[in-house]
Every structure is written in C-alpha cells, then in structure tokens.
Amino acid sequence: LEEAMVMSDRIAIMKEGRFEQIAVADVIYGSPVSRFVAEFMGEVNLFEVTGTPRGAPEGPGLESRLDGKAAGAGLMLAHGEAGTIMVRPEYVRFLPAGQSTDFMVRGTLVGQYALGSRIQYEVETAEGQVLTVEKLREDRFAGAEGAAVVLGFEAEHAHMIRGA
C-alpha cells in the first residue's frame, strides 16, 4: 500500500469488482468515500453518529463541542441522518485534565506497543469500542495500562462518511 501511495499519481480502490474511489493518495487517505476505503487505507478510528436537531453529529461515547465549526469542516448532518466520523490514529491525542477539544471520548488505556519510531496505544471506551492512538516515540504518553484517559481530536482532522 505504501509503495502505491508513493509511486502513483492516482489510486483506484476496488470492492467486489467495482471502483469504490479513484483519487490521489492524500485524498483517499484523508477523505475516503466509504468505511471500506477508510479501513483499506490503514488504521482508522470510526464513530457511528446521527445528526442532532441542530445538525451536529452525536454518537455513543463521543462528546462533541462543535457549534458552527461543524459546518465548515463538512461534519453537519440532517436531523436523524446517519454517518460515520473517521479520524486517523495520528490525529488523536491524550488530553490533560481540564483541556477540551472539538471531539472527546473517555476510555481506559488497554495496550501500548512499540512500532519502531512510533508507539501505538489502544484505548477501550465504556461502550467496548477499541480506539487507536499513534505517537512518535519522543511524544510518548506517560500513562500506564489500566489508566482512565480522555482522548480528543479537532474537527479539521475528522472526515464524515455519509450514509455509512
């Protein structure tokens, strides 16, 4: 996959003999048209959401502090419309107590793995969803497994997969 991303002008992702998405690597990675494409392109955190009466996305365990910012980020949904918010692990961060961001989720640190220059963390939410966070070694998180943590990410790093 990485070789295709480096060597190609455009990439075509196929599913069951049909083109799912054709675009440059950055677009496919950051703005996939479907859950299938998002997962095909690597590690991803996905949140099933529904539009609230004010249009903001809301889902189990996901706290949103968007207000008007959601519209600019392409994250608004019609009331009752279903979607999936996608965020890549490198854009998720551990939040210190008292700090907030556009999206937040609480959980328990259940694993941390050294992957060469990166550390990958797994956080399980109260709903049982396991989220992935990736940090460079120099930005290593000091928490121990079993610690309660708050994760956050900005709207500008999130992408809405509609009708998912």
N, C-alpha and C positions, 0 to 999 in steps of 0.2 A: 504494500500500500504506500509506504513512504517513498519508494522508488518511483511509483506512478505519479505521486504528488510533485516530485522534483523534476521529473523528465517530461511531463506532459504539458501541453498548452491548455487542454481541456480534458476532463474526465467524464466518462459515462458510467453510471451505476445502473445495473440491470437487476430486475427481480422477476422471476418466472418468465423469462424471455421478452420482457418489456422494459423500455427505458424508464427508470424512475426519476433520474435527474441527470442533466448534462450541463456542466459549468466548469469554471476554473476551480482549482483545488481549494482556494480560500473560501469561495462561496459555498461549495459543497460542505466543507468542514464547519463553517460558522452559521450557515443558513440552510440546513437540509430541508427538503420539501416533505419528508416523511420520517417516521420513527425508524423505519428500516434503514434509510440512508444515514441518519444520525448514528445509529449503532454500528453500521458497516464502517463508518469513518473513524471509529475508535471509542475510547472510554467516554461515557456521557452520563450525566445525571438528568433524569426525566421526571417531571412533576405533572400529574394529571390535574387539570384545572377546569373551572367553569366560570363564565362571566357573571359578575355580580350586577345588581341594578345600576350601579354607577359605571359598569364596564371594566372594572379592574379584575384581573384573574385571581381566583381563590381556589385552594386545594387543601387536602388533608395534611396538616402539619406545616404548611408553608405560610409564613406571615408575609404580607405584602404591605409596603409603606409607599405606594407609588403616587397616588393622586393623579395629577395631569401628566406626570412623567411617562406613564404607560403608553399614552397615545404617540408620543414622539419616538418611543422605542419599538412601536409596532406590536405592543403587547395587549392592546384592548380587545375585549371580546363582547359580543352582544349578550344581553342578559340571558343566561341559560345555555349559551353556546359552549361547547366542549373544545378543549385544546390541550396541548402538551407544551409545557415550558421546558426548554432544553438549555443546559449550561454545561460547558466542558469543565473537567476537574481542575484545570489550571486557573480558572477564574473564580473558584470558590475559596473563601478564606475563613480561618478561625477568628471569631470576633471576641475581643476582650470584653469583660463585664461592663455594661452600660453603653457600649457602642452599638449603633444600628446602621442598617443599610437598606437598599430597596427591597430585597428579599432576605428572609431569615428562616432558618429551620433549626430546631433543637434536637439533640441526639446524644448518643453515647459512643465514645471512641472504642471501636472493637478490634481494630487491627492497624498496624503500620509496617510497611515493607520497604526496604532499601532497594532501589532500582537504579543502581549506578549513580548518576548525578542527581537523581530525583528521589524523593520519598513519597510513597503513596499511602494515604490514610483511608480507612473505611470507618464510616460513622453510621450507626443504626438509629433510625428515628423511632419514636413511640409507636408508629404505625407499622413498623417492621421493614421499612424500606432501607436498603443499604446504599449510602451515597459515597462517592469517591472524591477525594481531595488530593491534588498533587502539588508538591512544593519542591523547589530546588533545595539541595542539602543545606545551603547557607541560610535558608529561611525555615529550617526545621521547627516544627511545633513541639513545645516542651511538655505537653500533656501526656499522661500515662494511660494505657488501656484501661477502660472502665470509667474514665473521667466523663462527666457531663460537659458537653460543649455546645456552643452556638455557632452555626455556620452562616455565612452571608455572601451575597453576590449582588452586583449592580445590574440594573435593567439594561444598560448598554452592552452587557456581556451575555444576556439571555436572548433566546430566539423562540418565537411562538410557532409551533407546528399546529396548524388549524385542522379541525375535524378529526384529530387523532384520537 
